[in-house]
């Protein structure tokens, strides 16, 4: 899958991370671990941190600094109202695209 998967993930990773955060707040390393547990093993920690900066700048998440037993406070991210709206739109768009792609697949409606 390699390069194609990487390119497709670029367009969907924000939605994937917001979906994870909609379940419960988390910090960067935790999010990376959840992604890896769910089969996204090639996602680098740096990619997740850059994405978190973007969604924070877009106003899609709230950030709370929580003391850490080791080192500086952790930034814990949670989806806010704007993030939930974005996520709802993401799922609508995903459903639309998935339905159209399935129609194009051999054996689908368009075959």
N, C-alpha and C positions, 0 to 999 in steps of 0.2 A: 504493500500500500504506500509506503514511503512518502514521496513528494506530494502525491495527490491528497493524501490524508492531511499532511501539514498545511497545504493550501486551503482545504475545506475547513480545517480547525480554526484558521485565522479569522474566518468569517462568522464562526459560531461560538468561539470560546467565551466571549462576554456573556452570551445567553446561558451557556453551560455553567459558568461560575456563579452567575446570579441565581440560577436554579438551585445550585448547592447552598448558596447563602440564604435562600428563601426558606430552607429547612431549619437552619440555625446559624447564628453569627459564628465567624471563625477568623483566624489570622492566616497570613500568607502560607506558612509552611503546612498548616493543617489542610488548607485548600489543595495544595499540591499533593499531599498524601491521599486525600479523598479522590482526587482525579486519578492517581496511580492505582488505587484500589479498584476503581471502576474501569480499568483497562486503558487509560490514557497515559501509558508508561513513558512515552517519549517527550512529554511536556516538561520543559525545564523550569526550575524554580524562578529564574529571572523573568521568564515569560509571564508567569502568574503575577509577580510583583509589578511588572510594567502594566499589565492589564488592570490591576487594582488601582494604580495611580490614575489610569484613564477613567475608570468608572467613578472614582472619587471626584475627579475634575468635572465629569459630566453631571454630578449630583445624583447618582443612582444609588449610592450607599451612604450610610452614616458610619463614622469611624469613632471608636472609643479607645483611648489608651489605657491598657490594663497592665498593672505591675506584673513583672515576670520574676520567677525565682532565680533565673539565670540571665543576667544582662539587663539591657534597657527595657522599658515598657513595650508591650506588644500592641500593635494596631489591630483591633478587632473590628471586622467589617460586618455590617448587617444591611439588608436591603431595606430601603425606605419607600415611601409612596411612589416617587418617580421611578424607582427601580422596579417596583411591582408592575407599574404601567408598561415599562420597557419590556419586562419579561412576558407579560401577556401578549404584547405585540410580537415578540420573538416567537412565541408558541404558535400564534396565528400564522405567521410567515412560514415557520417550519412546516406546519401542517399543509399549507398551500403547496409549498415546494415538494414535499414528500409525496403528496397525492399526484402531482403532475409527473414527477419522476417515475413513480410506479406505473403510470399509464404508458410511458415510453419503453419500459422494460419488456423484453420478449415475453409474450403471454399476457401482457397488459392490454388495456382497452384499445390502444392505438396500433397494436400488432396486426 
